[in-house]
Amino acid sequence: MSSLAIASALLFAAVLLVPIFKKLGLGSVLGYLVAGVLIGPSAFGVIHEPEAVLQTAELGVTLLLFLIGLELQRERLWALRKAVFGLGTMQLVVCGGALAALAWFMNISGVTAIIVGVALAMTSTAFALPALAERNEMNSEHGRGVFAVLLFQDLSVIPILTLVTLLGAGAVATGAAAGAHAHTAPGWPALLAVIATVFLGRPLLSILFNYASKFGSHEIFTAAALLTTVGLAWVMTSVGLTATLGAFLAGVLLADSKFRHQIEASIEPFESLLLGLFFMAVGMSVNLELLFRAPFAMLGLALAILLVKAGTFYAARRLTGAADSLARPQAIALAVGGEFAFVLFTAAQAAKLISNEENEVLTLVVALTMVLAPLLWIVNDRVLTPWLERDLEPPPFDRIDDPGTPVIIAGYGRVGQIVGRVLNMQNIRFTALDASTDQVDAVRKFGNKIYYGDATRLDLLRAAKTGEAKLFVVCIDDVEATIKIVKLVQQQYPLVKILARARNRTQLMELRDLGVETPVREMFAGSVQLATQVLAELGEPRENLDKIIKRFVAHDELMLERAQAVFRDEEKLIAMSKSARAELDSILQDDAAADGRSDQQAPEQQEALAGGKRAK
């Protein structure tokens, strides 16, 4: 089969299946694995030699380690040090130990059982983080803990791979099969190579990227980034270490570089595609005959790994004092097998630590954990959470014993805090309320006074002595809750004036319709200020900027007034919006003609504006 035919089959399978799996919420990694299975020798047999594809695709893992190193700035790593090295070590030791015992039970003995246990303890970053992001839990306490564990696992891959190489080198050196393919144990050359890379790498790489940035094109800069990754990977392999160690060191050396973001943008497309190719090659290596021959054994083993990982980590977290609401979602997120397990199994097989048959079973089982992992979230959300929390009541609202204040702020996030800071500066007392316990705890850490409570509840408004306030300021992000609070305050405290934040034009018109006189669009002022800076950079004379912006703001207010009358009628609203732009263009052109500016723009401004029109 020609290389073009192989490439076409790989790309077709990926383009067809990966979007479907992402749409179903199963993740792109599973899509790549299934695509590989279908075109591999176990299914349709489009590609018969997955090993050849795997050798090329392993570059994707190398690039992934480079990007991981690129993210590890010293300040960030130091800030996460306790969670990364504490929680991460606990997960790898506890889960790895339990799974090593399971491997020993499967007749994998000695140090090999420990390596297999650690490999199975690895969690897929490509599964766990998107799952948390889809649930809006990345910034939660348990989400940050999961990220710390994954970061530790990423760091631990390098020494584990090196250990596998060392063990394999020793086994081959003492075995009868030692020959042309024997590994060479890293020695003084390896140590010198690492020391030279650490001390000389940063200044040499700085010279390289300064040169590529100054004298080269974007393609040359990308080539320099690839050269750094592949070059250091080659240096490490030539002295008996792993390619991933070289790539990781390259990323760490560039983590504090001014070119970091540009390098990341240049490398990421290659990394994503090649990593996807790696998963497809793993899928091609999956032995479906083995699954069909012993389906219950393979599925049972995969389920056992999920439950052992989740159960042992959950127990360890509870023993260290974590609440069920923290330990349970962390355990579920970390239960799935990881992409680095495939890497470690491949390295262990190459080092003669596990047989080809054992590698096939382990690879299949890890792939099956990725298939079964979404079911854990479903069971947790629909069965465990309702059952375990059926008798739990939400924490009671804070008791407000303070006297009434002139201002009440409902919602003390980024908008409410700015209002509060200004009031504090003027020594004006206010009462701050927020319905999120996490937000309340976070604000209190910095010495701010805030009450936990839901402003949609009348009993809380009474406790806050809303009737004694002059202003009720609604800064809540939730549109429906904002409308509910406004209606409640109007009904119960008609003499209290309401000021409210509006997320967009539609909510602004809804608030006006309720009688809130001047809702504030949260992004409008900042957007207008940014537009002013854009015009100034394009060469618009300073004396004309204020007039242009004032005219725009006035026209926008006029359009809002017109839209207010028809905003319940979608067809009329759309028609009015289409005519608004032409009307504004006409107004600005008339102003320019009246000022005599239409033919007197600066040459650089004309060029900039012409470029902008061409871009459109």
N, C-alpha and C positions, 0 to 999 in steps of 0.2 A: 504494500500500500504506500502510495507516495506521501511525502511530507505535507503537500498541499491538501490532499484528501484527509489526512489525519487532523490537520489544523482546522479544516472546514467542519469536520465531524464534532470536534471539541467545542468550537465556537457555537455551532448550531444547537448542540445539546444545552450549553450554558444559557444562551439567549432565550431558548424555549422554556426551560424548566425553572431557572433561578427566580425570575419575576413571579411565577406562579406560587412558589414556596414562600416567598416574601409576602405576597398578598394574603396567603393563608395564615401568616403569622408563625411559620415554622422556621424561618431564617434562611439566609442565603447559603450557609455552609451545608445544610441538609440538601438544598437544591443541587449544589455542586456534587455532593456524594451520590445522590440518586442519578444525576446525569452521567456520572462516571460508571455507575453500575450498569445502566442501560446500554451504553456503547461499549462496555468491556466484554471480555471473553465469556463471562458467566451469563450474559443475557443475549443481546443481538450480535455480539462478536464483531462490531465495526472495527475495533482495535484489538489486536491479539497480543501485543507486547506492552503492557502497562509499565514495565520497568524502564523502558526507554523514555517514556513520557515523565516518569517520576524523577529521573535524573535531572531533567531540565526544570521540572516544576519545583524541585527543592530550592531553587534560587528564590522562589517566593517566600519560603520560610526564612531564608537569609535576609531578605529585604525587610521582612516583618521584624526580625530582631534589631535591624538597623533603626527602624522607626521607633521601636520601643526604647532603645538607647537614646534616640533623639529627644524623646519626651522627658527624660530623666534629668532635669535641671537640678543642681545641687540643693537649691532652696526648696523645691517641691518635694524632693526625696526626704529632706530633713524634716519638713513639716509632717510628712506621713510616716515617719520612721517607726513610731510605736505601733500603729495599726498594721503597717506593712510587715515588719519583722516579728511583731508579737502575734497578731491574728494569723498572718500568713504561715509562720512556723508551726503554730498549733494545728492549722488545717492540714498541712502537708504531713506532719508527724502522726496525728491521730488517724486521719483517713488513710494515709499511706500504710501505716502499721496494720490497720484492720484489713485493708485490701491485700497486703503482703501475706497475711494469715490465710486469706481466701485463696491466693495464688499457691501457697504451700499445700493447701487442701487439694488443689488441682494438680499436685505432683510436680510443681515447679519449685525446686529446692534451692537452699543456700542464698547467696547474695542476689542471685537472679530473681528470686521471689520478691526481695525488697525493691529492686529496680522496677519490676512489673507493678508492684503495689504503688510506688511513687508515681509511675506513669499513669496508672488508672486514677490516681487522686487528682491529677491535673484537670482543670475545668476549661471549657471553651470560652475564651473571651468573646469570640464572634457570636456565641449564643447568649451568654449571660448579660452582657452590657446592653445589647438591643432589647432584650426582654424587659430589663429594668426601665429602659428609656420609654418603651411603649406603654408602660404602666405608670409613667411619671414618677419613678422612684429613684432615679439616679442621684438626686441630691438629698434623699432621705438618709437617716442614720444607718439603716441596714444596707442601703445602696452604696454608701461610702465605704462600709466595711467589706462588701463584696469586691469593690474596686481595689482596695488595699490587698486583699488576698490574691487577686489576679495579677497585680503588679509584682507581688512576691514570687508567684509562680513563674512569671516571665523572667525574673532575675535568676531564679533557681535552675532554669533549664540549662544555662551555660555550664555550671559545675557538674550537673547530672550527666550531660552529654560527654563532658570531659572524663568523668568517672567511668562511663560506659566504654569509652575509647580505651582507657587504661586497663580496665578489666579484660576487654577483648584482646588487647595487645598481649597481656600476660597469658591468657588462655591459648592464643595462637602460638606464642613463642615456645610454650612447653608441650604443645600438641604435635602429633606426627604430621599434621597437615601444614606445618609452617613452610612457607615458600614465597612465591612471588607476590601473593596477595596478603601476606602477613602485615599487621600494623606495627608501626614502630612507636614504642612508648615515648612520650615527650620527655625530654631531658633538659640539659643546660641551654641548648639552642631555643627551646620553647620559652624558657624563663627569660632569656635575654630578649627574645622577640616581644614578649609582653611588656617588659620594662621599657624597651626602646619605643614601643607604640605609645605607652602612657606619657613618657616625658618628651618625646619628639613629635608625636602625632599632631598636637594642637597647633604649634607654630607652622609646621609643614602644610597642614590642611588649610590654615589661614592664608598662606601664600598661594596655594592652588586655587581657592575659591575667589580670592581677590583678583587673580589673573583672569580666571574664567569670566568673572563678572565685568571686569573692565574692558577686556579685549575680545571676548567671545559673544556669541549669540545665546538665545535661550536654549537652543539644542546643545551647545557646548557646555553650558552650565549643567544641564541634565546629564550629559556624558561625564562631567567631573564628579557628580554625585554618585553615578553608577560605578565609576572608576574607584572611588573611595571605598564603596561597599565591597565590590568584587575583589579589588586589590588587596584589602586587608584580610578578607576571607581567604584568599589564595596564600597570603603570607602565613596565616595561622595553620592552614592545612599542610603547608610545606614543612613545618617544624613539628608536625604530629598532633596539633590541636584541631579544634572544629572550626568549620567555616562560620558557623553562627557566632562563635566567640569573637572572631575578627569583625564581623558586621556589627555586633553589639558594641564593641569598643569604639568602632568608628562613630556610631551614633552618640555615645556618651561624650566623646571628644568634641562633637559639634553641637551638643545640647545648649551651650551658652553662646554659640556663635551668632553674629548678627544675620547670618544667612540661613538660620535654622528653618524659618517658615518657608523660605523659597526652596530650600532643599527638600523639605517635606512635601511640598506641592509637586515637585519634579519627580520624586520617587514613588509617591503613593499610587498613581495609576499602574505602574509596573508591578508594584507589590500586590495590589488588589487582584489584578488579572492573573499573575503567576501563583498567588496563594490559592485562588480559585482553581487554577490548573492542578495545583498540588492536591486539593481535595478531590478533584475529578480522578486523578491518578490513583488516589487511595480507594475511591469508589470502584475503579476498574480492578483493583486488587482484591476486592471483597469476593469471597467464594460463596456465591448463592447456592451452589450445590450443597455446601455445608449447612446452610440455613434450611434448605428443603429437606435435607437428610435428618436433621435433628432440630426442628423448629422450636420445640418446647424447651430444650436444653439451652439453646442460644438466647431465646427471649427471656428465659428464666434467669440466666446468668447476667444479662444486661439489666434486668429489673433488680437483681440482687446487688449489683454494683451501685445502682442509683439509691437503693434503700440503705445500703451500708454507708455510703458517703453522707447522705442526708442525716441518717440516724446518729452516726458517731459525731459528726460536727455539731448537730443540735444538742446532743448530750454534753459535749465539751463546753459549748457556749453557755448552757444553763448552769453547769458546775462552776463556771467563772463569773456567774452573777448576772448574765444577760436575761432580759425578760423574754417570754415566749414570743411576743410580737416582734422582737428583734431577731431572735435566734431562728425562728421558723422560716421566714422568707430568705434569710441568708443561706440556710441549709439547702433549701430548694434550688436557689440560683446556682449554688456551687456543686450540685449533685451530678450534673451532666458531664460526660467525658470530654476531653479536650483535644484540640488539634495537635498539641505537642506530644500527646500519647502516640500518635502515628509516627512522629519524628523519632521518639525514643524507641518504639518497637522496631522501626526500620534500622536504627543504629544498633540495637541489641542483636538483631538478626545478623547484620553485617559483622558484628563482633563475635559471632558464634555463641552468644549467650542464650538465645532461644532458637528453636527450630523453625523451619518454614511453616510447619503445621500449626505450631503455637502462635506464630505471628498472624496467621490467617484467622484463627479463632479470636485472638485479642482484638485485631482490627475490626472484625465483624461485630464483636460485642460493643466496642466503643461507638461504632457507627449506629448500632441499635439504641444505645443510650440517648443519642441525639434525636432519634425518632420518638422515643418514649418520653423524653424530658418535658415537652409541652403538656403532657398529661398530668405531671406533678402539679403544675400551676393550676390546672383546671380542678383537680381534686382539692387543692388547698383553698381555692377561692369559693368553690361551691359546696364543699363538705366540711373541711377542717375548720376554716374561719367561722362559719355560722355556728358550728357545734361548740368550738372552744370559747367563743365570745358571746354565746347565747345569754349568759347570766351577767356579762360585764356591762356596767353602766358607764356612760361617758363621765369624765371627771366633772365635778360640780363647778359651776361658774364661780369666779372669785367674788368674795363679799366686798362690796364697795362701801366703806364707812366714811370716806372723806366727804367734806361738804361739797356742794355743787360748784361747778366751775363755769366760766363764761363760754368755753368752747368744749365740745365733745368731738373726738375724732374716731370714727368707726373704720377700722382697717389701718394697721400700723406697719405697712410694708414700705416699699421704697418711696411712694408718694406721701403717705401719711407721716413718715419720719421727717421728711423735709419740712412739711407744715409744722410739725412739732418742734423741730430745731429752731425755726424762725420765731415761733411763739416763746420758746425758752429764752432766746436772745433778747426779747422784749419784756421778759419777766411776766408773761401772761399765762395764767394757770389754765390747764386743760386736762381733760380725762381721755385717756387713750384706751380703746377697746380692740381686741382682735380675737377671732374665733379659732385660730390655729395655735395649738399648744406648743408646737415646734417654734413658731414665730415668737410667741410670748417668751419662751425660754431663751431664745437667741437674743432678743432685745434686752432681757433682764441681765444677761451676762455682762453687758456694757454699762450697767448701772442705771438704766432707764426704768421709769415707773410705768407699768402697763397692766391692764386687767384682762384676764381671760374671760371671754364672754361673747355670745352671739347677738349682734345688734338687731337681728330679725325677731328677737324675743322681747315681748312687751315687759316682762318682769325685769329683764336686765336694763331696759331703758328707764324703768322706774327707779331701780337701784342706783343708776348713774345720775339720778336727779335731772333728767333731761328737761323737765319743765322749768328749771332755774337757769338754763343755758340761753345765751343769745344766738349762738350758731351751732349747727350740727353739720359737721363736715364728713361726707361719705367718700372714703378713699379705697373702697373694696374693689378687688379685681373682678369678682364674679358679677356679671351683668344682671342676672336674675335676682341675686341677693341685693344688689344696689337698688333695683326697682322696688323690691319688697320693703326695704328699710325706708325709702322715701315715702311710700304710701303709708306705712305705719306711723312715722313721725308726723306726717301731715294730718292724719286722722286724730292722733292722740294729743299732739302738741302743736296746734295750728299757729301759735304765736312765735315758735322757734323758726328762725330762717335756716333754710337748707342750702348748703353749697355742696356740689357733687362733682366727682371726676367722671368723665365720659371716655370710654376706650375708643370710640369711633363716632362718625357722623350719625349713624343710625341710633345709637344709644343716646347721643346728645339730643336728637329730636324727640325721642321717647321721654327723656327727662323734662324737656321743655313742655311737652304735651301734658305732663303731670303738674306743671306749674313751677318747676325749678327755673328761676329766671336766667341764670348765667352759668350753665354747666361748663366745665373746663375740659377741653380736649387734651389728653395727657401728652400727646406727641406733636401737637400743632405748633406750639411756640418753638420747640427745638428744631422742627423741620423748617420753619421759616428762617430761623437763624442760620441753619446750614445752607439753605438756598441763597441767602445773602452772601455768605462766604464764597459759594460757587461762582456767583456773578462777579464778585470782586476779583477772584483769581482769573476769570476770563477777560478781565480788563475793563469792566464797566466802571465809568467814572464815579468816584465816591459821592459826588453831589447828586447823582441820579439814583443811587441805590435806595435811599429812604423813600423817594417818591414812588419808585417801582413797587417796592414791598408794601407800602401803604395802600397803593392802588389794588394790589393783589388781595391783601387782607380784606379791604372794603368790599371787593367783588365777591370774595368767598363768603363773607357775612351776608351779603345780599342773596347769594344763591341758597344759603341756609334758610333764610327767611322764606324764599319762594318754595324750597323743598318742604319746609315745615307744613305748608298748606296741602301738600299732595303726597306726603311720605307714606301714607297708607295705601296709595294707589301706585303699584309698581310700574305700570306702563307709562303713566304721566311722569313719574320720577326719572325713568330712563330717558325719555324724550327730553326732559329739561336738562339732564346732565350732558347730553350730546350737544345741545345748543350753547351750554355755558362756556366751553372752551373757545368756540368761535367768537363769542361775545367778548371774552377777555382779550383775545388776540387783537380784536378791533380796537378796544379801549387803549391798549398799550401802544399800538401803532399810531393812534391819534395823538397820544401824549408825546411820542417821539417826534412826530411831525411838527407839533406845536412848539417843541423845544429846539427845533432845527437840528436834531441829532441823527436823522435818518441817513444822511450821507457823510457824517463826520465821526464815525466810529474809528477808534484806533485800529491801525492795520492788524496788530496782533489779536485784537478782539474779533475783528472780522474773520480772521483765519481760524480762531478758536470756535466761533459760532458756526462757520462753514463746515469745520470738521465735525461738529456736533450734529449738523443737519445730515451730513453724509453718513454718519453712524446710524442715524435713524433709518 
